Amino acid sequence: MLVSSVDAIVVNGELRKGSAVIVAPYRGPSVFGYETDLPLTRAAQISVHTSPLATLGGKDAGGMNVYIRELAFHLAKQGLPVDIFTRRVDLETPEVRELIPGVNVIAITAGPPEPIGKNELFPYLPEFAEQMALYSLREGVRYDVVHAHYWLSGWVAELARRYWNTPFVQMFHTTAHMKNAVAAQIDRETDLRVRIEKRLLSLADGIVAANPDERADLIWSMGVATEKVCTIPPGVDLELFHPMPRQDARAALGIAAAERVVLFVGRIDPVKGIDTLIDAAEIIAARDVLVPPPTFLIVGGDLDERGDPVGPLANVAEAIATKGIAHSFRLTGSQPQDQLPLFYAAADVVAVPSRYESFGLVAVEALACGVPVVASRAGGLRFTIEEGATGLLVKPRSADALTRGIETILGDDVLRAAMSAAARPSVARYDWATIASQVIHVYQRLASGHRAHLCAGGEIFDMTGSD
């Protein structure tokens, strides 16, 4: 069923599919909602378009997947069970998969059980909401709060709130408004997404922003009430991401000890700025500042069964071949998260040339591994990287600026060693246990009816490093 607007299937406060009413009107306070002092018993997270189980660096898999999974893990460790609802993309995935005690991933059938681009998923959202509601009814589970990730999930969460009579928290992981501000015309987000995000800003009971800039944009540019938006960044797994001997990591990956390595980790997506990195690599190869030029290690994208790049990564391979710098690049494709520390440890510097990042998880993971970062001065990267101390911030979309940043760090062993030493201590405040406790605080205030003062004192999390 094609739905052309947000309200197309809501009739008199009820969601209708055919002749059946499947979602009851939202009635406000109840024993499952706001006006109780009951402790939180279970939370629902919704991630329609991408699963927390997906391999990182694929088409729609990146920092958001890590965020959802790690947040759920640490909420459960602090006593709050979590069900994560995501769309089924194959027939082999079980309906319910327990990741750890207290965390379930629930595959919802909505549309054909196959990968579908996120911009083509909107027509299947009513079915997703219906099947999610039927699952909870069949299993007899209730949720104290719903946490939606990305705008597609927010659309579903608003209907889930009506069915479960419970508050919902929205996290956009970058809004269309902010992405369109830095995107080329061909990469701009759809008008549908813009309209729905504006609606969600007014309907959500609470909104989590990943950095102070995002919070300010939501308040000043999009008119959201100040007390409704909290700044809580994602966290980093400090046990997984830690310094290790570079020679050991390079031996494991087949990288020569004498090579200078620039690492890029992420989706092959225009917003990640890999085109800027390729242009910088061309400039570096033509100059005599770094001789021989460094190796650019690209972790992300897809390889076929022969190990050849496909999809957007094939475009990268074509671009570097055209520029005559393919010999300076190594394309590994996507890698499991537990292998990423090896790649970070093998690098001399990590490049994050994104046009915009709501947080910049790759940068924080690199710093946790003791590796300096050259990143765009954009979004959350301005708050996670300490300029001159743990890395360098450069002008977004400027290959010249990125070149100078890479050359500065690779060309100065003393500076690089100092940045490496300062890197890990700078991200200790992003420990997941700390982040999860802040999220629970938001959940508790919503569930107990304190929506009007959710963030009345300002930001929950201090990203300036002064906390």
N, C-alpha and C positions, 0 to 999 in steps of 0.2 A: 504494500500500500504506500503510495507516494504522498507524503505530507508536505504541503507547501508553506506552512507557517506554524509558529509555535502553538497557536491555539486551535489549530484545525481539528483536533480530535478531543478538545475539552468542551463539554456542553454543560452549562449551568453548574460549573464547579466539579464536574465528573468527567473522567476520561472514558470515552466510548470507543469501542472497536466493534464494528457491525452494530448489532443491537444489544450487546452485552456491556454492562457497566463493570469495569474491572478495577477502578480506583475510586475510593470514597472521597467525599469532600474533606478538606483539611479543617479540623475543628478546634485547633489550639490546644490548651492544656489538657493533659490526661495523665493517668497513672504511668503511662509509658513515656511521657514527655516532660513538660517544663516545670510543673508546680509540685514536684516531689523532692524529697531528700534522699531517695533511694540511691545507692551507689551504682555506678555504671556497670552494666552486665555484659553488653556486647555492642560492637560498632560495625557498621557496614561501610566498606570503601567501594567506590564504583570507578572502574576504568574500562570504558566500553571499547576503545579502539586499540588498546595494547595491553598485553598480559605482563604481569610482573615476572613471568617465567620465560619471556622472550629473550633470545640472544641479543646482547647489547651491540649497538652499532648497526643494526639492521634498519630497514626502511622507516619504521615508526618506533623503534626501541632505543631508549637512551636513558638520560638521567631520571625521567619521570618513572620509568619502570623500577629503577633502583630505589627511588624515594618511596614508592608504594610498598614494595616488599620489605624494606628495612624498617619503615615506620610501623608496619603491621607486626613485624617480629618484636620490636621493642615495646609496642603497646601491650602485646601479649605477655612479654616478660615482666611488665609492670602490673599485670593482673587483669588486663582488658582484652578478652577474646575478639578477634576480627574475622569477618567474612569479606573476601575480596571478590566482587562480581566483575567478570570480563566476558567478552563475546567469544563463543566457540568458533575456531577457525579450521578445525578438522574433525573427523569422526573418531579418531583414536583417543583424544583427550577425555579422561573421565569427567563426569559432571562435577564431582567434588574431589579435590586433592588436598590432603593435609600437608602443609609445608613444615610446620612444627606444631607441637601441641598448642592449640589456641588460635591457629591461623589456617584458614581454609581458602583455597582459590576455587570459585564456583564458575564453571563454564556455562554461559547462558546461550541457548540457541536463538539467534535473531538473524534472519536472512540465511543465505546458503552457508554451510560450514566450510568456509574457505577464506583465505586472506582477501580483504577488501580495503581499498584505500580509504583513509579517514574522511575524505571529502565526499565519499559516496555512501557513508553509513547512516546519514540522517533518516532516510525512509524506514530504517529498521529499528529506530529507537522506540516506537510504541510497542513493538513486539518484545524488545528487550525489557522494557518496564513491566509488561504483563507477565513475562516468564519469571522475572525476578520476584514479583509479588506472589505468583503461584508457588514458587519455591519456598518462600517464607511461610506461606499458609500450609503447605504440605508438610514441612518440617517442624512447624509449630515454634518458630523462632521470632523473637522481637528484637528490635534494635533501638538503643537509646539515642543514637546519633548516626547520620549519614554523611560521609565525607566524599565529595565528588572531585575527580581530577580531570581537568580539561572541560571544554564547553559541552561536548557531547554528553559526558557523564552528568554534568549539571542539569541538562534538560531532563534526563532520566531521574535524577535525584529529586527534582521538584515534584514529580509525580509520586515518587516513593514516599516523600514526606506526607503527601495526602493520604496514601494508603496506610502507612505505618503511624501517622500522626506523631511525627518526631522531627526535631530540628535537623537542618542540613547545613554543612560547612562546604564552601566552595574554594577550591584552589585552581587557578587557571593555568599555572605553569607557562606563563606568557599570554597576554591578551592579544587579540587581533589589533587593537588600537596601538599597542606598543610595537608589535611586529610590523605592521604596515608603515609605521614611521621610519623604518630602516630598510624596508624591502623594495626591491625593484618592482616595476609595475607587473611583470609576469608572475612574480612570486607573492603578490598581495593576497590576503585572506578574503574569503567570500563575504558578500553582504549578509548572507544568512548567518554566518558565524558572528558578525558584528552585531546584528540585531538580537540574537539570542544572548550573547554576553551582556548586552545592556539590560536585558530582561532579568538575567540571573543576578546582576548586581543589586537589583531592587528586591528580588525574591529570596535570596539566600539569607539565612539567619546570621551567619558569620562568614567572613572571607579571610583566608590566610594568604598573605603576600610573602614572596620569597626574599624580598629585600626592601630597604626604605624607599628607593626610587619607585618601585612598583606600587607601594602603599601610597606614596604621594601622588602618583599618576591617577590611581583609582579615586582618590579624594578630590584632588583639584581639577583634573581634566574630565572625570567621569561622574562627579557629583555624589560619590558614596559617602555616607555619614562617617565621620572620623572614628567614632567609637565602634564601628562595625568591622573595621579592618585591623588585623593583627599582623605584625611582621614576625614570622617564624621561618627561618631558612631550613632547607634540607640539612641532613647530617652526613657524616662520613664514618665508615667502619674503620676505626683506628686499629682494630686488631688485624684486619685483613690488609689494610694499606699502611705499611711501615717501611722504614729504610732497610735495605739489604745490600750486601756487597755488589757493586756494579759488575765486577768481573764474573761473579757467579751467574747473574742474570743474563749477561751477554753470552756466556758459554752455553746456557740453556737455550738461547734463542738463535745461536749461530751468528752472532755479531762480533766482529773483530774488536779486540781490546783497544786498539788505537783509533778507531773510528769516532768521529764526533756525530752525535745522533740528536736530531730534532724530532720529537714525537708529536703526532696528532692523533687524538682519540675522539671518535664521535660518529654520528650519522653523517652520511654524505648528502647534505642538505644545504641549499644556498645560504640559509641563515647562519650556518656554522663557519662560513667564510673560507672554505678550502681553496676557492679560486684566488683569494688574496695570498694564501700560503704558497700556491704554485707560482704566482707571479714573483713573490719574494725569493723563492728558490731559483728562479731564472736570473734575477738580479744578482744574487749571491754567487751563482756559477760564473757570471760574467765579470766579477770583480776579483781583486787579488787580496782581499781582506782575510778570507779564510781559505787557506790552501793546504791540502785539497778541500773542496767544499764538503759540507756535512751530508750525511745520509738522512733523508726524510722518511720516517717510518710512519705509515698511515694505517691505523687500526680502526676499521669500520667498513661498512659496505658489504657486498656479497660477492662470493666466488662460486663458480660452477664446479662440477665434480672433477674437472681437470685442473682446478686451481686458477682459472682465468677470471678476471673481473667481469661482472655482469651488472646491468642496471646503471645507476649513477656512478658506481665505481669504475665502470667501463669508460664513462665520459672523462673521469680523472686520468685513466691510463692513456686515453687518446690525447688529452691536453698536454700531458708531460712528454709524450712522444713527439707531438708537433713542435714543442719548444726545444726538443733535443736534450732534455734533462731526465729522461726515463732512468738512466743509469744511477741517478742520485736518489731514486725512490724505491721503497719496498712496500708493496701493498699486501697486507696480511688478511684482509677481510675482518669480519666481526670476530670477537674473541669472548669466551666466557669470562664473567667478572672475576672469578678466582685466579685467572691467568693475567689479569691486567697489572697487578703489582710487579710482575716480571718485566713487563714492557716499560713501566714507569722507572723502575730501578736501572734499566739498561740505557735510559736517556740522559743526555747532558742538560737538556732543556725541553720543556713541554710548551707547544704553541697552541694558544686558544684564540684564533683570529675571528671569533664570532661577531656578527653584526649586532646581535643582542643576545644576552643570557639572563634569564631571571635569577639564576644563582651561579652556575658555572661549576657543576660537580666535578668535571674533569680537572679543573684547576685545583680544587680542594683535595682531591685524591692524590694529585701529583705532589702537592705540598706535604701531605701526610707521609708520602714516601721520601721526603727530603729532596725533592727536585724543584729547582726554580722554574718560574713560568713567565712567558711573554704572552700577554693577552690584550685584547681590545679594551679600551677604557669605555665599557658599556655595561649597563645594568648591574647585576650583582657582582660582577668581576671587580668593580671599583671598591667593593667592601671586603672581598675575600683575599685580595692581593695587596700586600703592603709595599707601596711603590718604593723601589730602591733597596728594600730590605729582603723581601722574599721573591721578588720578580720585577718586571717592568710592565707598565701599562702604555699602550700605544694607540694612535688614532685608528678608529675602525675603518676598514676597507682601504687602508693605505699600505700598499706593498712596500713602499719606501720606508715607512715608519716601522713596519714589522721587520724588514731587513735589518735596520739599525738596531732594533731590540735584540734580535738573534745574534748579530755580530758582536754586540756589546757583551753579552753573557758568555758566548762561546770563546771570545777572544781574551777574556780576563779570568784566569784561573783563580785568583784571589777573591774576586767579586763572586764568582760562581760558588766557591767553597763557603763564603760567608752567607750567601743566600740559602744554600743547602742546609746549613746549620740552623738558620732561623726559621726554616720552612715549617717543620712539624710542630714546634711549639705554637706557631701562629694559628693553627687550626684545631687546637685542643678543645676550644669552646664549642666545636661542631660535633662533639661526641653524640651519638644517637640516643643514648639514655637521657641526656639533657634535652634534646629536641623533643623526644616522645613525651617527657613530663610536661613540657609547655603545651603540646597539643592536647594532652589529657586535661590540662587546666581549661582550655577553650571548650572542650567537650562538656566538662562538668558545669561550667557557667551557663552554657546553652541548655543543658538538660535540667538545670535547676531554675530556669526562668529568668536569668540575668542578661538577657539579650541587650537590653538598653544600655548596659554598662560593660559590655563584653571587653572592650579595649579602651575604656574611658581614661585610663591613665597613660595612654599612648602605646608605644610598641612594647610587646612582651619581651622580645629578644633584642639585646644590644649587639649590633653587628660591627660596632666601631672598635671592639677589642678592649673596651674599658670595663666590661662586666667582671 
